Amino acid sequence: MFDTPAKRVREDVARAKKALTKGDVMKSLENFVSAVQEMMSSQIFGREKFEVEVHIHEYLKDFNRHPDVKRFFANKNIHVTPYVKFTRGEERPLLQAVEQILAEMNAGQKQAEQAVEVKKERRKEELLEKGQFFLDKKDLIKGKSILRNVAEEFGREEGVCTDIGHRLLRAGLDLEAGEILELALEQNSRDSHAMALAVQAYKNAREYPKMEKMYKLALRNFGAHPKTLLHMAEMYLDWRKYDEAYDFAKQALGGDSSLTEAQAIIDTCGKRIFSR
């Protein structure tokens, strides 16, 4: 079948009807606007013109009866139907009316979405404050429980898990802090603040395997900075892995000859390694 203006109008109206049936009034109106615009920009005559107008009238009949449309106009204190009507030759007024409705619905949707976001943000801040309140009162069980719930509900938002991890770390909940900070790093492995806090948390807890994991992640994401290599050497020394401590201290000193701490680790570990 040839692609004609009348066919395009009928197809747009059919899409508008389908969207209306699914309850998507805004998508329905967008398709209907396309149909009316096609009518205005094309020349459709005779039987095709009549058939197109029948489709337009049928759509408007369904539109005016739709519960969401009735609710929209009731909120504007408009109760007289039909809300939208079409008279032959009056395509432009029809287009203007429908575009105005669509614009108002778009604006209303944006306002509703903003209201939801404001409410969500307020809830998040209230829960963070509540969790911090209990941490400050030394009710650590309740405080960390609330903050864990915040992480579950809002943890995908940038910075939230890092913030919660920092709060837990300050409260002395090192393992719990490390777990939450790892979630932050799963979302953004280049979050240097979360990385530093996670290392500190696992250092406090003497969880060397997890601390090592964080350092290796830092090397992959930020490169082998001499200070990082030195900190790794210090970790291995505390862990009593003298071979690794020696190797990383040598790498650190090779990158920055002013790191006297690295030389001290080399001397300490060298005595143990070479006296075996």
BADO-417225 format. One record per residue (C-alpha): x, y, z. Coordinates in nm, 4 decimals, always signed. Last residue first. Layout:
N
@xx=X; yy=Y; zz=Z
...
//
This chain:
276
@xx=+6.7567; yy=-1.7033; zz=+5.6787
@xx=+6.9706; yy=-1.3963; zz=+5.7466
@xx=+6.8968; yy=-1.2427; zz=+5.4096
@xx=+6.5237; yy=-1.2109; zz=+5.4624
@xx=+6.5196; yy=-1.0955; zz=+5.8232
@xx=+6.7986; yy=-0.8383; zz=+5.7888
@xx=+6.6540; yy=-0.7195; zz=+5.4576
@xx=+6.3162; yy=-0.6665; zz=+5.6224
@xx=+6.4464; yy=-0.4079; zz=+5.8659
@xx=+6.6811; yy=-0.2359; zz=+5.6210
@xx=+6.4229; yy=-0.2243; zz=+5.3426
@xx=+6.1615; yy=-0.0963; zz=+5.5878
@xx=+6.3979; yy=+0.1834; zz=+5.6991
@xx=+6.4687; yy=+0.2718; zz=+5.3360
@xx=+6.0978; yy=+0.3029; zz=+5.2696
@xx=+6.0553; yy=+0.5315; zz=+5.5698
@xx=+6.3324; yy=+0.7514; zz=+5.4312
@xx=+6.1170; yy=+0.8344; zz=+5.1305
@xx=+6.3397; yy=+1.0986; zz=+4.9699
@xx=+6.4503; yy=+0.8610; zz=+4.6912
@xx=+6.1038; yy=+0.8707; zz=+4.5326
@xx=+6.0143; yy=+0.6165; zz=+4.2645
@xx=+6.2988; yy=+0.3792; zz=+4.3426
@xx=+6.2269; yy=+0.4231; zz=+4.7116
@xx=+5.8682; yy=+0.3103; zz=+4.6585
@xx=+5.9747; yy=+0.0131; zz=+4.4464
@xx=+6.2287; yy=-0.0900; zz=+4.7110
@xx=+5.9629; yy=-0.0561; zz=+4.9830
@xx=+5.7284; yy=-0.2707; zz=+4.7749
@xx=+5.9847; yy=-0.5512; zz=+4.7439
@xx=+6.0876; yy=-0.5441; zz=+5.1118
@xx=+5.7286; yy=-0.5460; zz=+5.2388
@xx=+5.6470; yy=-0.8322; zz=+5.0025
@xx=+5.9378; yy=-1.0398; zz=+5.1329
@xx=+5.8599; yy=-0.9433; zz=+5.4925
@xx=+5.5017; yy=-1.0564; zz=+5.5041
@xx=+5.4720; yy=-0.9914; zz=+5.8750
@xx=+5.1290; yy=-0.8318; zz=+5.8325
@xx=+5.2627; yy=-0.5140; zz=+5.9938
@xx=+5.5483; yy=-0.5223; zz=+5.7388
@xx=+5.3032; yy=-0.5986; zz=+5.4579
@xx=+5.0984; yy=-0.2917; zz=+5.5509
@xx=+5.4062; yy=-0.0706; zz=+5.5714
@xx=+5.5149; yy=-0.1894; zz=+5.2255
@xx=+5.1654; yy=-0.1120; zz=+5.0964
@xx=+5.1886; yy=+0.2369; zz=+5.2446
@xx=+5.5248; yy=+0.2827; zz=+5.0710
@xx=+5.3815; yy=+0.1676; zz=+4.7382
@xx=+5.0985; yy=+0.4183; zz=+4.7764
@xx=+5.3499; yy=+0.6926; zz=+4.8553
@xx=+5.5571; yy=+0.5975; zz=+4.5499
@xx=+5.2515; yy=+0.6239; zz=+4.3188
@xx=+5.1917; yy=+0.3007; zz=+4.1281
@xx=+4.8880; yy=+0.3996; zz=+3.9220
@xx=+4.5547; yy=+0.5550; zz=+4.0113
@xx=+4.2973; yy=+0.2972; zz=+3.9060
@xx=+4.4884; yy=-0.0283; zz=+3.8966
@xx=+4.7157; yy=+0.0673; zz=+4.1870
@xx=+4.4170; yy=+0.1779; zz=+4.3944
@xx=+4.2435; yy=-0.1556; zz=+4.3326
@xx=+4.5587; yy=-0.3294; zz=+4.4527
@xx=+4.5526; yy=-0.1107; zz=+4.7645
@xx=+4.1908; yy=-0.1988; zz=+4.8347
@xx=+4.2543; yy=-0.5729; zz=+4.7985
@xx=+4.5534; yy=-0.5456; zz=+5.0315
@xx=+4.3296; yy=-0.3866; zz=+5.2954
@xx=+4.0839; yy=-0.6714; zz=+5.2524
@xx=+4.3611; yy=-0.9285; zz=+5.3002
@xx=+4.5054; yy=-0.7261; zz=+5.5927
@xx=+4.1934; yy=-0.6980; zz=+5.8057
@xx=+4.3721; yy=-0.5351; zz=+6.0976
@xx=+4.0395; yy=-0.3718; zz=+6.1928
@xx=+4.2000; yy=-0.0267; zz=+6.1993
@xx=+4.3780; yy=-0.1058; zz=+5.8734
@xx=+4.0496; yy=-0.2267; zz=+5.7246
@xx=+3.8801; yy=+0.1034; zz=+5.8046
@xx=+4.1801; yy=+0.3107; zz=+5.6952
@xx=+4.1972; yy=+0.1357; zz=+5.3579
@xx=+3.8221; yy=+0.1841; zz=+5.3137
@xx=+3.8523; yy=+0.5550; zz=+5.3994
@xx=+4.1314; yy=+0.6073; zz=+5.1467
@xx=+3.9340; yy=+0.4284; zz=+4.8721
@xx=+3.6106; yy=+0.6128; zz=+4.9511
@xx=+3.7971; yy=+0.9434; zz=+4.9147
@xx=+3.9707; yy=+0.8277; zz=+4.5960
@xx=+3.6404; yy=+0.7457; zz=+4.4248
@xx=+3.7970; yy=+0.6005; zz=+4.1114
@xx=+3.6287; yy=+0.2587; zz=+4.1485
@xx=+3.2895; yy=+0.4266; zz=+4.1209
@xx=+2.9866; yy=+0.2051; zz=+4.1784
@xx=+3.1826; yy=-0.0894; zz=+4.3135
@xx=+3.3910; yy=+0.1625; zz=+4.5073
@xx=+3.0852; yy=+0.2891; zz=+4.6958
@xx=+2.9883; yy=-0.0697; zz=+4.7759
@xx=+3.3407; yy=-0.1229; zz=+4.9086
@xx=+3.2829; yy=+0.1785; zz=+5.1325
@xx=+2.9779; yy=+0.0049; zz=+5.2813
@xx=+3.1776; yy=-0.3080; zz=+5.3655
@xx=+3.4709; yy=-0.1080; zz=+5.5040
@xx=+3.2455; yy=+0.0954; zz=+5.7324
@xx=+3.0882; yy=-0.2202; zz=+5.8754
@xx=+3.4350; yy=-0.3592; zz=+5.9411
@xx=+3.5551; yy=-0.0383; zz=+6.1066
@xx=+3.2628; yy=+0.0490; zz=+6.3293
@xx=+3.4667; yy=+0.2994; zz=+6.5311
@xx=+3.2040; yy=+0.5717; zz=+6.5158
@xx=+3.4217; yy=+0.7778; zz=+6.2807
@xx=+3.4360; yy=+0.4763; zz=+6.0494
@xx=+3.0579; yy=+0.4393; zz=+6.0514
@xx=+3.0125; yy=+0.8045; zz=+5.9517
@xx=+3.2758; yy=+0.7717; zz=+5.6770
@xx=+3.1054; yy=+0.4624; zz=+5.5380
@xx=+2.7736; yy=+0.6463; zz=+5.5326
@xx=+2.9211; yy=+0.9375; zz=+5.3369
@xx=+3.1000; yy=+0.7079; zz=+5.0926
@xx=+2.7795; yy=+0.5088; zz=+5.0480
@xx=+2.5860; yy=+0.8272; zz=+4.9655
@xx=+2.8453; yy=+0.9836; zz=+4.7358
@xx=+2.6603; yy=+0.9285; zz=+4.4091
@xx=+2.3109; yy=+0.7895; zz=+4.4505
@xx=+2.2981; yy=+0.4117; zz=+4.4138
@xx=+2.3083; yy=+0.3741; zz=+4.7899
@xx=+1.9712; yy=+0.5397; zz=+4.8446
@xx=+1.7488; yy=+0.2589; zz=+4.9716
@xx=+2.0064; yy=-0.0040; zz=+5.0685
@xx=+2.2575; yy=+0.2528; zz=+5.1954
@xx=+1.9872; yy=+0.4279; zz=+5.3967
@xx=+1.8874; yy=+0.0932; zz=+5.5475
@xx=+2.2499; yy=+0.0352; zz=+5.6447
@xx=+2.2495; yy=+0.3785; zz=+5.8093
@xx=+1.9483; yy=+0.2863; zz=+6.0216
@xx=+2.1044; yy=-0.0424; zz=+6.1313
@xx=+2.4376; yy=+0.1302; zz=+6.2003
@xx=+2.2715; yy=+0.3706; zz=+6.4418
@xx=+2.0582; yy=+0.1086; zz=+6.6138
@xx=+2.3527; yy=-0.1192; zz=+6.6859
@xx=+2.5858; yy=+0.1690; zz=+6.7669
@xx=+2.3771; yy=+0.3225; zz=+7.0428
@xx=+2.6794; yy=+0.5305; zz=+7.1391
@xx=+2.4630; yy=+0.8467; zz=+7.1624
@xx=+2.6664; yy=+0.9905; zz=+6.8730
@xx=+2.5918; yy=+0.6771; zz=+6.6706
@xx=+2.2229; yy=+0.7131; zz=+6.7586
@xx=+2.2115; yy=+1.0729; zz=+6.6346
@xx=+2.4111; yy=+0.9824; zz=+6.3242
@xx=+2.1438; yy=+0.7311; zz=+6.2251
@xx=+1.8699; yy=+0.9878; zz=+6.2797
@xx=+2.0561; yy=+1.2529; zz=+6.0820
@xx=+2.1099; yy=+1.0108; zz=+5.7946
@xx=+1.7438; yy=+0.9069; zz=+5.8112
@xx=+1.6267; yy=+1.2696; zz=+5.8006
@xx=+1.8585; yy=+1.3483; zz=+5.5098
@xx=+1.7293; yy=+1.0523; zz=+5.3087
@xx=+1.3660; yy=+1.1354; zz=+5.3820
@xx=+1.4172; yy=+1.4972; zz=+5.2714
@xx=+1.5837; yy=+1.3828; zz=+4.9499
@xx=+1.2937; yy=+1.1468; zz=+4.8727
@xx=+1.0353; yy=+1.4170; zz=+4.9415
@xx=+1.2200; yy=+1.6628; zz=+4.7179
@xx=+1.2511; yy=+1.3985; zz=+4.4462
@xx=+0.8789; yy=+1.3156; zz=+4.4648
@xx=+0.7890; yy=+1.6859; zz=+4.4458
@xx=+1.0186; yy=+1.7253; zz=+4.1453
@xx=+0.8459; yy=+1.4343; zz=+3.9724
@xx=+0.5035; yy=+1.5870; zz=+4.0417
@xx=+0.6173; yy=+1.9248; zz=+3.9096
@xx=+0.7564; yy=+1.7602; zz=+3.5978
@xx=+0.4307; yy=+1.5702; zz=+3.5437
@xx=+0.2257; yy=+1.8878; zz=+3.5812
@xx=+0.4424; yy=+2.0705; zz=+3.3282
@xx=+0.4075; yy=+1.7859; zz=+3.0799
@xx=+0.0305; yy=+1.7762; zz=+3.1371
@xx=+0.0082; yy=+2.1512; zz=+3.0789
@xx=+0.2096; yy=+2.1254; zz=+2.7569
@xx=-0.0042; yy=+1.8339; zz=+2.6331
@xx=-0.3254; yy=+2.0245; zz=+2.7049
@xx=-0.1905; yy=+2.3294; zz=+2.5215
@xx=-0.0814; yy=+2.1150; zz=+2.2261
@xx=-0.4303; yy=+1.9642; zz=+2.2079
@xx=-0.6046; yy=+2.3012; zz=+2.2025
@xx=-0.3635; yy=+2.4526; zz=+1.9520
@xx=-0.3965; yy=+2.1526; zz=+1.7197
@xx=-0.7750; yy=+2.1637; zz=+1.7340
@xx=-0.7751; yy=+2.5392; zz=+1.6683
@xx=-0.5535; yy=+2.4705; zz=+1.3635
@xx=-0.7587; yy=+2.1786; zz=+1.2301
@xx=-1.0816; yy=+2.3779; zz=+1.2111
@xx=-1.1786; yy=+2.2891; zz=+0.8523
@xx=-1.4299; yy=+2.0315; zz=+0.9694
@xx=-1.5179; yy=+2.0847; zz=+1.3343
@xx=-1.3279; yy=+1.9079; zz=+1.6105
@xx=-1.3961; yy=+1.8845; zz=+1.9810
@xx=-1.1909; yy=+1.8828; zz=+2.2985
@xx=-1.3332; yy=+1.8908; zz=+2.6507
@xx=-1.6573; yy=+1.7385; zz=+2.5332
@xx=-1.7746; yy=+1.7871; zz=+2.7954
@xx=-1.8390; yy=+2.0399; zz=+3.0722
@xx=-1.6600; yy=+1.9626; zz=+3.3992
@xx=-1.3756; yy=+2.2135; zz=+3.4045
@xx=-1.2537; yy=+2.2960; zz=+3.7558
@xx=-0.8896; yy=+2.2755; zz=+3.6397
@xx=-0.8466; yy=+1.9682; zz=+3.8593
@xx=-1.1648; yy=+1.8357; zz=+3.6971
@xx=-0.9930; yy=+1.8793; zz=+3.3594
@xx=-0.7054; yy=+1.6492; zz=+3.4492
@xx=-0.9330; yy=+1.4011; zz=+3.6265
@xx=-1.1550; yy=+1.3730; zz=+3.3187
@xx=-0.8457; yy=+1.3155; zz=+3.1058
@xx=-0.7237; yy=+1.0453; zz=+3.3423
@xx=-1.0661; yy=+0.8769; zz=+3.3359
@xx=-1.0820; yy=+0.8711; zz=+2.9512
@xx=-1.4192; yy=+0.9809; zz=+2.8129
@xx=-1.2931; yy=+1.2882; zz=+2.6290
@xx=-1.0120; yy=+1.0852; zz=+2.4731
@xx=-1.2419; yy=+0.8074; zz=+2.3522
@xx=-1.4688; yy=+1.0574; zz=+2.1717
@xx=-1.1638; yy=+1.2469; zz=+2.0511
@xx=-1.0280; yy=+0.9301; zz=+1.8906
@xx=-1.3544; yy=+0.8530; zz=+1.7167
@xx=-1.3800; yy=+1.2112; zz=+1.5848
@xx=-1.0268; yy=+1.1985; zz=+1.4423
@xx=-1.0866; yy=+0.8572; zz=+1.2839
@xx=-1.4047; yy=+0.9878; zz=+1.1180
@xx=-1.2108; yy=+1.2924; zz=+0.9968
@xx=-0.9566; yy=+1.0651; zz=+0.8285
@xx=-1.2323; yy=+0.8699; zz=+0.6561
@xx=-1.3951; yy=+1.1902; zz=+0.5212
@xx=-1.0651; yy=+1.3239; zz=+0.3894
@xx=-0.9907; yy=+0.9911; zz=+0.2231
@xx=-1.3358; yy=+0.9963; zz=+0.0594
@xx=-1.2749; yy=+1.3305; zz=-0.0995
@xx=-0.9533; yy=+1.5216; zz=-0.0415
@xx=-0.6319; yy=+1.5231; zz=+0.1603
@xx=-0.3776; yy=+1.7972; zz=+0.0945
@xx=-0.0956; yy=+1.7852; zz=+0.3430
@xx=+0.0562; yy=+2.0182; zz=+0.6039
@xx=-0.2566; yy=+2.0574; zz=+0.8149
@xx=-0.3505; yy=+1.6901; zz=+0.8161
@xx=+0.0058; yy=+1.5909; zz=+0.9008
@xx=+0.0044; yy=+1.8352; zz=+1.1914
@xx=-0.3218; yy=+1.6795; zz=+1.3115
@xx=-0.1721; yy=+1.3287; zz=+1.3050
@xx=+0.1504; yy=+1.4377; zz=+1.4736
@xx=-0.0544; yy=+1.6039; zz=+1.7499
@xx=-0.2434; yy=+1.2751; zz=+1.7919
@xx=+0.0815; yy=+1.0870; zz=+1.8404
@xx=+0.1947; yy=+1.3315; zz=+2.1095
@xx=-0.1512; yy=+1.3195; zz=+2.2663
@xx=-0.1321; yy=+0.9417; zz=+2.3060
@xx=+0.2147; yy=+0.9666; zz=+2.4525
@xx=+0.0742; yy=+1.2091; zz=+2.7089
@xx=-0.2312; yy=+0.9953; zz=+2.7823
@xx=-0.0401; yy=+0.6757; zz=+2.8532
@xx=-0.3303; yy=+0.4770; zz=+2.9976
@xx=-0.2722; yy=+0.1680; zz=+2.7834
@xx=-0.5936; yy=+0.2369; zz=+2.5898
@xx=-0.4735; yy=+0.5926; zz=+2.5311
@xx=-0.1447; yy=+0.4618; zz=+2.3898
@xx=-0.3348; yy=+0.2402; zz=+2.1460
@xx=-0.5665; yy=+0.5240; zz=+2.0429
@xx=-0.2718; yy=+0.7569; zz=+1.9746
@xx=-0.0986; yy=+0.4862; zz=+1.7731
@xx=-0.4153; yy=+0.4438; zz=+1.5638
@xx=-0.4340; yy=+0.8220; zz=+1.5216
@xx=-0.0761; yy=+0.8265; zz=+1.3974
@xx=-0.1500; yy=+0.5404; zz=+1.1563
@xx=-0.4635; yy=+0.7117; zz=+1.0239
@xx=-0.2713; yy=+1.0350; zz=+0.9671
@xx=+0.0087; yy=+0.8519; zz=+0.7850
@xx=-0.2433; yy=+0.6735; zz=+0.5631
@xx=-0.4141; yy=+1.0027; zz=+0.4745
@xx=-0.0778; yy=+1.1593; zz=+0.3897
@xx=-0.0023; yy=+0.8686; zz=+0.1537
@xx=+0.2449; yy=+0.5807; zz=+0.1730
@xx=+0.1262; yy=+0.3439; zz=-0.0968
@xx=+0.0000; yy=+0.0000; zz=+0.0000
//
